[in-house]
Amino acid sequence: ASGTTYASSDLSVVSFGSKDGLLFAGQNGRAALTVRNAGLERTVDIEVNAFDPRLVTSINIPGYANNVDVAGDFAYVAAGSQGLQILDVSHHEQPAIIASLDTPGTAIDVRVVGNLLYLADGEQGLRIIDVSNPRAPNTLAVYDTAGIAQDIKVDRQFVYIADGIAGLEIVDVHRPQQPLFMATVTGLGEVKGVDVKDDQLVVVAGSALYAIDVSDRHNPIQQGRLNIGPVKDVAFDGRYAHVAAHTSGWKTVDVADPLQLRVTAGAVDFVP
């Protein structure tokens, strides 16, 4: 976007896409990456070494571990009926639960931003929790949504909530103690997953992926829709939406044109 160009001496080792500065590792080996802009040039040596991940240890979580977010030396687990569970993972071989916070709902998703934790508490909506001291989490606010909060994304001062059959809900949290309703998008089916990048948002609901313009948070506008089949969750990088499509495996959808969504990759190579 700024006029920077990239060149790789071996694209099978290191390659790049449309996003400035984002590199992709390929096969093992070494390659030289040359970056140029406005007459300036720098070459960077890249070495790629593949490895096989291995289990270091495990720990039993009370309830049902639905989701996890990690910040520094701590892991925060949305543990279903057992609320929030906080683990010290500074020693990977010896993780330990150091605190918990029972919640009245079913903790389904969790996001940590700075000293604040946002918890999708199922039928009890959104909870905002102060985790500046991870050993003593403290609830700052509770925001009751119309449906079952099951997936959340925090972007700047807004929280986007996949609220089940109640649709998508947008909440302003610039004052964490006083979350404010902004808007909802309904008529999508059961919304299960949400992600956002800048002013473009995607949700998966029912059997489809939806693209939604949120440049005006008070008035989100539904754009494209793509039928995929049963869907579970979505991750969005600004150009592609990567969909966990349940029995259909995974799908990658190009959303560069939000009015013309199209599948660019996918696979079914596992039994859900």
C-alpha positions in Angstrom: 0.0 0.0 0.0 3.0 2.3 0.6 4.8 1.3 -2.6 6.9 -1.3 -0.9 7.8 -4.3 -3.0 9.1 -7.7 -2.0 11.2 -10.3 -3.8 12.2 -13.8 -2.6 15.2 -15.7 -3.9 13.2 -18.9 -3.4 9.4 -18.7 -3.2 9.2 -22.3 -2.1 10.9 -21.3 1.2 9.5 -17.9 1.9 6.7 -16.1 0.0 4.3 -13.2 0.6 0.8 -12.0 -0.2 -1.0 -8.7 -0.4 -0.5 -7.6 3.2 2.6 -5.5 3.7 5.2 -7.3 5.8 3.4 -10.6 6.2 5.6 -13.5 5.2 4.7 -17.1 4.7 7.0 -20.0 5.6 7.2 -22.8 3.1 9.5 -25.8 3.0 12.8 -26.1 5.0 15.6 -24.0 3.7 17.2 -20.6 3.4 16.1 -17.7 1.1 16.9 -14.0 0.7 14.0 -11.6 1.0 14.6 -8.2 -0.7 12.5 -5.2 0.4 12.4 -2.0 -1.7 10.7 1.3 -1.3 11.5 4.8 -2.8 15.1 3.9 -3.8 15.9 2.2 -0.5 16.6 -1.5 -0.4 17.3 -4.1 2.3 17.9 -7.8 2.0 17.0 -10.1 4.9 18.1 -13.7 5.3 15.3 -16.1 6.1 15.7 -19.6 7.4 12.7 -21.9 7.7 12.9 -24.9 10.0 9.8 -27.1 10.3 9.2 -29.0 13.6 6.7 -31.5 15.0 4.7 -30.1 17.9 4.6 -32.3 21.0 2.5 -32.4 24.1 4.4 -31.0 27.0 1.8 -31.5 29.7 -1.9 -31.3 30.4 -4.2 -30.1 33.2 -7.8 -30.9 34.0 -10.1 -27.9 33.8 -13.3 -27.9 35.9 -16.4 -27.8 33.9 -16.0 -27.8 30.1 -13.1 -26.0 28.5 -14.9 -24.1 25.7 -12.2 -21.6 24.7 -9.0 -20.0 25.9 -7.0 -16.8 25.5 -3.4 -16.3 26.6 -1.8 -13.0 27.8 1.7 -13.1 29.1 2.2 -15.9 31.6 -1.5 -16.5 32.1 -4.2 -18.6 30.2 -7.8 -17.6 30.6 -10.3 -20.4 30.1 -14.0 -20.1 29.4 -15.1 -23.3 31.4 -18.8 -23.6 30.8 -20.8 -24.0 33.9 -17.6 -23.4 36.0 -17.2 -19.9 34.7 -13.7 -18.4 34.2 -10.6 -20.4 35.1 -7.2 -18.7 35.2 -3.9 -20.6 34.9 -0.3 -19.6 35.4 1.5 -21.1 32.5 4.9 -19.5 33.1 6.3 -23.0 33.5 4.9 -24.9 30.6 5.6 -28.2 32.2 3.7 -27.3 35.4 0.6 -25.2 34.6 -1.5 -24.4 37.6 -5.0 -23.0 38.2 -4.5 -19.9 40.3 -8.0 -18.3 40.3 -11.5 -18.8 39.2 -14.6 -16.7 38.9 -18.0 -18.5 38.9 -20.5 -16.9 36.6 -24.2 -17.4 36.5 -24.3 -18.4 32.8 -22.3 -20.8 30.6 -18.8 -19.4 29.8 -18.4 -20.1 26.1 -15.7 -17.6 24.8 -13.1 -15.3 26.2 -10.9 -12.4 25.0 -8.2 -10.6 26.9 -7.3 -7.0 26.0 -4.8 -5.4 28.3 -6.1 -5.7 31.9 -9.6 -6.4 30.8 -11.2 -9.7 30.0 -14.4 -10.1 28.0 -16.4 -13.2 28.6 -19.3 -14.6 26.5 -21.4 -16.0 29.3 -24.0 -17.8 27.2 -27.6 -16.9 28.3 -26.2 -14.3 30.7 -24.7 -12.2 27.9 -21.4 -10.3 28.2 -19.2 -9.9 31.3 -16.3 -7.5 31.6 -13.7 -8.5 34.1 -10.7 -6.7 35.5 -7.7 -9.1 35.4 -5.0 -6.6 36.3 -4.3 -9.0 39.1 -4.9 -12.4 37.5 -5.1 -14.0 41.0 -8.1 -11.9 41.9 -10.4 -11.3 38.9 -13.1 -8.7 39.5 -16.3 -8.2 37.6 -16.7 -4.6 36.4 -19.9 -4.9 34.4 -22.5 -7.3 33.1 -24.3 -6.7 29.8 -27.4 -8.9 29.2 -27.9 -9.7 25.5 -31.1 -10.8 23.9 -29.8 -14.2 23.0 -27.1 -16.6 23.9 -23.6 -15.0 23.7 -21.3 -17.6 22.3 -18.5 -15.9 20.4 -17.0 -12.4 20.8 -14.5 -10.2 19.1 -13.0 -7.0 20.7 -11.8 -4.3 18.3 -10.8 -0.9 19.7 -13.7 0.3 21.8 -16.3 -2.1 20.5 -17.3 -5.7 21.3 -19.0 -7.7 18.6 -21.1 -10.6 20.0 -22.4 -13.7 18.2 -25.7 -13.9 20.1 -27.2 -17.0 18.7 -30.7 -16.7 17.3 -30.8 -13.0 18.4 -28.2 -12.3 15.7 -25.1 -10.0 15.9 -24.9 -7.4 18.7 -22.5 -4.5 18.8 -21.6 -3.0 22.2 -19.5 0.2 23.0 -17.1 -0.5 25.8 -15.0 2.6 25.8 -16.2 2.9 29.5 -15.8 -0.7 30.6 -18.0 -0.2 33.7 -20.8 1.1 31.4 -21.2 -1.0 28.3 -23.6 0.7 25.8 -25.8 -0.9 23.2 -24.9 0.2 19.6 -26.8 -2.0 17.2 -28.0 -5.5 16.2 -28.2 -7.3 13.0 -31.0 -9.9 12.9 -32.5 -12.3 10.4 -29.2 -14.2 9.9 -30.2 -17.4 11.6 -28.3 -18.7 14.7 -25.1 -16.7 14.8 -22.2 -18.8 16.1 -19.0 -17.0 15.1 -17.8 -13.5 14.5 -14.6 -11.7 13.5 -13.8 -8.1 12.3 -11.1 -6.2 10.6 -11.4 -2.4 10.5 -14.8 -1.7 9.1 -15.5 -5.1 7.6 -17.1 -7.8 9.7 -18.0 -11.5 9.0 -20.3 -13.8 10.8 -21.2 -17.4 10.4 -24.8 -18.3 11.0 -27.1 -21.2 10.1 -25.5 -22.5 7.0 -23.9 -19.3 5.6 -21.2 -16.8 5.9 -22.2 -13.1 5.9 -20.2 -10.0 5.2 -21.3 -6.9 7.1 -20.2 -3.3 6.8 -19.7 -1.8 10.2 -18.2 1.6 9.2 -21.2 3.1 11.0 -21.5 1.0 14.2 -25.0 2.4 14.8 -26.2 1.2 11.4 -24.4 -2.0 10.3 -25.3 -3.0 6.7 -25.5 -6.6 5.5 -23.7 -7.1 2.2 -22.9 -10.5 0.8 -24.0 -14.0 1.8 -22.5 -17.3 0.8 -24.2 -20.7 1.6 -21.6 -23.2 2.9 -23.5 -25.7 4.9 -23.5 -26.0 8.7 -21.0 -23.6 10.2 -19.3 -23.3 13.6 -16.8 -20.4 13.6 -14.8 -18.0 11.5 -11.4 -16.2 11.5 -10.9 -13.1 9.3 -7.6 -11.6 8.1 -9.1 -8.7 6.2 -9.1 -10.4 2.8 -10.0 -14.0 3.6 -12.5 -15.5 5.9 -11.5 -19.0 7.2 -14.6 -20.9 8.1 -14.9 -24.0 10.4 -17.7 -25.6 8.4 -18.5 -28.6 10.5 -19.3 -31.6 8.3 -18.0 -29.7 5.3 -14.5 -29.4 6.8 -12.9 -26.0 6.4 -13.5 -23.3 3.7 -11.5 -20.2 2.8 -13.7 -17.4 1.4 -12.4 -14.4 -0.5 -14.2 -11.3 0.8 -12.3 -8.6 -1.1 -15.6 -7.9 -2.8 -18.1 -8.3 0.1 -21.0 -8.4 -2.4 -19.5 -11.3 -4.3 -18.1 -13.8 -1.8 -16.4 -16.9 -3.2 -14.7 -20.0 -1.9 -11.0 -20.1 -2.8 -9.9 -23.1 -0.8 -11.1 -25.8 1.5 -10.9 -29.5 2.4 -12.7 -32.3 4.1 -10.0 -34.6 5.5 -11.3 -35.4 9.0 -14.3 -36.8 10.7 -16.0 -34.1 12.9 
